[in-house]
Amino acid sequence: MSEDRASTETAGTRSAGVPSAPGRTERDTRARVARLILEHGPVTASTLGERVGLTPAAVRRHLDALLAEGMIEVRKARTPQTRRGRGRPAKWFAITDAGRNAFVHAYDDLATSALRFLAETAGERAVAEFARRQIADLERRYRPVVQEAPLHQRVRTLAEALSGDGYAAAAAKAPQPGGGEQLCQHHCPVAHVAAEFPELCEAETEAFSRLLGTPVQRLATIAHGDGICTTHVSPHSLCGPGESGRSGGDAAASEELTSDEESGGTSL
């Protein structure tokens, strides 16, 4: 029995008492490796091996196969890494557009068709309102967690909340002059729908601004073909006296919209 087969069976198939075919297990393990790269990449082979429970030889075999299929690519580390001994620097693996497309949700086509119908029958404003209502639930769930965090930790807290919902998000200092932070999302569950209906991205960006209480600017999106969704978050110190008031007003408006919807208001 191969090492990665034994590991996968221990995690799932064996516990269910159902043996798994070797080919199926190989594919399942490889898909798991690809998903980890999607959610946590760029990552090294050693990190992947630790997370999946594979030996270096086993994880390298899966990485070579994913590279050959064009699902992942090798990238240089963004910052110099400390070498251990005299070995070569570790390679970092990241998901490609083809790899990301493999995780497309089955309902993308249905969702796109539904929004097209909505746009044709009720107009683009109805699509924008639908997008705001869709994001209202996410905003309502995140608000207590984000607002309880200190100002300097709110972007990181929001990133952690987004990662819990599958967005594979991370926070970092912004490289732009003037400071601020960057919120990066390595995965977008609705990227293929948002490619045709950017109202979904716009509603999400507005929600980020309200949650963080400061202006934000979307710099890149997966929906438009970029590698990740990147949002610049302005430092609170640069907010004008009216900024927090407008942000709070927008939050209240979002609450009112959600409240109306829960009390039987018209839903799109």
C-alpha positions as CSV (number, residue, x, y, z in Angstrom):
1,M,0.0,0.0,0.0
2,S,1.4,3.4,-0.9
3,E,2.1,5.9,1.8
4,D,-0.4,8.5,0.5
5,R,-3.1,5.8,0.1
6,A,-2.6,4.7,3.7
7,S,-2.8,8.3,4.9
8,T,-6.0,9.0,3.0
9,E,-7.7,5.8,4.1
10,T,-6.8,6.5,7.7
11,A,-8.4,10.0,7.3
12,G,-11.7,8.9,5.7
13,T,-12.2,5.7,3.8
14,R,-10.9,3.2,6.3
15,S,-12.9,4.8,9.1
16,A,-16.1,4.2,7.0
17,G,-15.2,0.6,6.6
18,V,-15.2,0.9,2.8
19,P,-12.0,0.1,0.8
20,S,-11.0,2.5,-1.8
21,A,-9.5,1.8,-5.3
22,P,-5.9,2.8,-5.6
23,G,-6.6,5.1,-8.6
24,R,-9.4,6.8,-6.8
25,T,-7.3,7.4,-3.8
26,E,-4.4,8.8,-5.8
27,R,-6.8,11.3,-7.4
28,D,-8.4,12.2,-4.1
29,T,-5.0,12.8,-2.5
30,R,-3.8,14.9,-5.4
31,A,-7.0,17.0,-5.3
32,R,-6.4,17.5,-1.6
33,V,-2.9,18.7,-2.3
34,A,-4.2,21.1,-5.0
35,R,-6.8,22.5,-2.6
36,L,-4.2,23.1,0.1
37,I,-2.1,25.0,-2.5
38,L,-5.2,27.0,-3.5
39,E,-6.1,27.9,0.1
40,H,-2.6,28.4,1.6
41,G,-0.3,29.0,-1.4
42,P,2.3,29.7,-2.2
43,V,3.6,26.9,0.0
44,T,6.5,24.6,0.1
45,A,6.5,20.9,-0.4
46,S,7.6,20.3,3.2
47,T,4.6,22.3,4.4
48,L,2.2,20.3,2.2
49,G,3.7,17.1,3.3
50,E,3.1,18.0,7.0
51,R,-0.5,19.0,6.3
52,V,-1.4,15.9,4.2
53,G,0.7,13.5,6.1
54,L,2.9,12.3,3.2
55,T,6.6,11.6,2.9
56,P,8.7,14.0,0.8
57,A,8.8,11.4,-2.0
58,A,5.0,11.0,-2.0
59,V,4.2,14.7,-2.0
60,R,6.8,15.3,-4.7
61,R,5.1,12.8,-6.9
62,H,1.8,14.6,-6.6
63,L,3.4,18.0,-7.2
64,D,5.1,16.7,-10.3
65,A,1.8,15.5,-11.6
66,L,0.0,18.7,-10.9
67,L,2.9,20.7,-12.5
68,A,2.6,18.5,-15.6
69,E,-1.2,19.1,-15.8
70,G,-0.7,22.9,-15.5
71,M,-2.6,23.0,-12.2
72,I,0.2,24.6,-10.2
73,E,3.3,26.5,-10.9
74,V,6.6,27.2,-9.1
75,R,7.2,30.7,-7.8
76,K,10.0,32.5,-6.2
77,A,9.7,33.4,-2.5
78,R,8.6,37.0,-2.0
79,T,11.1,37.5,0.8
80,P,14.5,35.9,1.2
81,Q,14.3,32.6,3.0
82,T,16.8,31.3,5.6
83,R,18.7,28.4,4.2
84,R,19.1,25.3,6.3
85,G,22.5,23.9,5.7
86,R,23.9,24.0,2.2
87,G,20.8,22.7,0.4
88,R,19.1,24.6,-2.4
89,P,16.3,27.1,-1.5
90,A,12.9,25.6,-1.2
91,K,10.5,25.9,-4.1
92,W,7.1,27.5,-3.5
93,F,4.1,26.2,-5.3
94,A,1.0,28.3,-6.3
95,I,-2.2,27.5,-8.0
96,T,-2.7,28.5,-11.7
97,D,-5.8,29.8,-13.4
98,A,-6.4,26.2,-14.8
99,G,-6.0,24.8,-11.3
100,R,-8.5,27.4,-9.9
101,N,-11.0,26.6,-12.6
102,A,-11.0,23.0,-11.5
103,F,-12.7,24.1,-8.3
104,V,-15.5,25.9,-10.0
105,H,-18.8,25.3,-8.3
106,A,-21.4,23.2,-10.1
107,Y,-24.0,25.9,-9.7
108,D,-22.0,28.7,-11.5
109,D,-23.9,28.3,-14.8
110,L,-27.3,28.2,-13.0
111,A,-26.4,31.3,-11.0
112,T,-25.2,33.2,-14.0
113,S,-28.3,32.3,-16.0
114,A,-30.5,33.5,-13.1
115,L,-28.7,36.8,-12.9
116,R,-29.0,37.3,-16.6
117,F,-32.7,36.7,-16.4
118,L,-33.0,39.2,-13.5
119,A,-31.0,41.8,-15.4
120,E,-33.2,41.3,-18.5
121,T,-36.5,41.4,-16.6
122,A,-35.9,43.8,-13.8
123,G,-32.8,45.8,-14.9
124,E,-29.2,46.2,-13.7
125,R,-30.3,48.0,-10.5
126,A,-32.1,44.8,-9.4
127,V,-28.9,42.9,-9.9
128,A,-27.0,45.4,-7.7
129,E,-29.7,45.1,-5.0
130,F,-29.5,41.3,-5.1
131,A,-25.7,41.5,-4.7
132,R,-26.1,43.7,-1.6
133,R,-28.6,41.4,-0.1
134,Q,-26.4,38.4,-0.7
135,I,-23.5,40.1,1.1
136,A,-25.7,41.3,3.9
137,D,-25.6,37.9,5.7
138,L,-21.9,37.7,5.5
139,E,-21.6,41.2,6.8
140,R,-23.9,40.6,9.7
141,R,-22.0,37.5,10.8
142,Y,-18.6,39.2,10.5
143,R,-19.5,42.5,12.2
144,P,-19.4,41.3,15.9
145,V,-16.0,39.5,15.4
146,V,-14.4,42.4,13.5
147,Q,-15.6,45.2,15.7
148,E,-14.5,43.4,18.9
149,A,-10.9,43.4,17.6
150,P,-8.5,46.3,18.1
151,L,-8.3,48.7,15.1
152,H,-4.8,47.5,14.2
153,Q,-6.0,43.9,14.1
154,R,-9.3,44.3,12.2
155,V,-8.0,43.5,8.8
156,R,-6.4,40.4,10.0
157,T,-9.5,39.4,11.9
158,L,-11.6,39.9,8.7
159,A,-9.2,37.8,6.7
160,E,-9.5,35.0,9.2
161,A,-13.3,35.2,9.0
162,L,-13.2,35.1,5.2
163,S,-10.8,32.1,5.3
164,G,-13.4,30.3,7.5
165,D,-15.8,30.7,4.5
166,G,-13.3,29.4,2.0
167,Y,-11.9,32.6,0.6
168,A,-8.3,31.7,1.7
169,A,-7.7,35.3,2.8
170,A,-4.6,36.9,4.4
171,A,-3.7,40.4,5.6
172,A,-0.4,42.2,5.0
173,K,1.1,45.7,5.1
174,A,0.4,47.6,1.9
175,P,3.4,48.4,-0.3
176,Q,1.8,51.6,-1.6
177,P,3.1,55.0,-0.2
178,G,0.9,56.3,2.6
179,G,0.7,53.0,4.5
180,G,-2.4,51.0,5.1
181,E,-2.9,47.3,4.7
182,Q,-3.8,44.8,2.0
183,L,-6.6,42.2,2.2
184,C,-5.8,39.4,-0.2
185,Q,-8.2,36.6,-1.1
186,H,-6.6,33.7,-2.9
187,H,-10.0,32.0,-3.7
188,C,-13.4,33.4,-4.7
189,P,-16.3,31.0,-4.7
190,V,-18.3,33.2,-7.2
191,A,-15.4,34.3,-9.4
192,H,-17.0,33.0,-12.6
193,V,-20.3,34.6,-11.9
194,A,-18.6,37.9,-10.8
195,A,-16.7,38.0,-14.1
196,E,-20.0,38.8,-15.8
197,F,-21.7,40.6,-12.9
198,P,-19.1,42.8,-11.1
199,E,-21.9,44.0,-8.8
200,L,-21.0,41.1,-6.6
201,C,-17.4,42.4,-6.2
202,E,-18.7,45.9,-5.7
203,A,-21.1,44.9,-2.9
204,E,-18.3,42.9,-1.2
205,T,-16.0,45.9,-1.3
206,E,-18.6,48.2,0.2
207,A,-19.2,45.7,3.0
208,F,-15.4,45.6,3.7
209,S,-15.4,49.4,4.1
210,R,-18.3,49.3,6.5
211,L,-16.9,46.4,8.6
212,L,-13.4,48.1,8.9
213,G,-14.8,51.6,9.3
214,T,-12.3,53.1,6.8
215,P,-12.2,53.6,3.0
216,V,-11.0,50.6,0.9
217,Q,-10.1,50.2,-2.8
218,R,-10.2,47.0,-4.8
219,L,-7.0,46.8,-6.7
220,A,-7.4,43.4,-8.4
221,T,-9.9,40.6,-8.7
222,I,-9.8,36.9,-9.7
223,A,-13.0,37.6,-11.6
224,H,-11.1,39.9,-13.9
225,G,-8.3,37.5,-14.5
226,D,-5.9,38.5,-11.7
227,G,-4.2,35.9,-9.5
228,I,-5.8,37.0,-6.3
229,C,-8.4,39.6,-5.1
230,T,-6.5,42.5,-3.5
231,T,-8.1,45.2,-1.5
232,H,-6.2,48.2,-0.2
233,V,-7.4,49.3,3.3
234,S,-6.7,52.9,4.2
235,P,-5.2,53.6,7.7
236,H,-7.8,54.9,10.2
237,S,-5.4,57.8,10.9
238,L,-6.1,59.2,7.4
239,C,-9.8,59.1,7.7
240,G,-11.5,62.5,7.7
241,P,-13.9,63.4,10.4
242,G,-16.9,62.4,8.3
243,E,-15.5,59.1,7.1
244,S,-16.4,57.0,10.2
245,G,-19.9,58.6,10.3
246,R,-20.5,57.6,6.7
247,S,-19.2,54.1,7.3
248,G,-21.5,53.8,10.3
249,G,-24.5,55.1,8.3
250,D,-23.8,52.5,5.6
251,A,-23.7,49.8,8.3
252,A,-27.0,50.9,9.7
253,A,-28.4,50.9,6.2
254,S,-27.2,47.3,5.7
255,E,-28.8,46.3,9.0
256,E,-32.1,47.9,7.9
257,L,-32.0,46.1,4.6
258,T,-31.3,42.7,6.4
259,S,-34.0,43.5,8.9
260,D,-36.6,44.2,6.2
261,E,-35.7,41.0,4.4
262,E,-36.1,38.9,7.6
263,S,-39.4,40.5,8.4
264,G,-41.0,39.4,5.1
265,G,-39.7,42.1,2.7
266,T,-39.6,41.5,-1.0
267,S,-36.6,39.2,-1.8
268,L,-35.1,39.1,-5.3
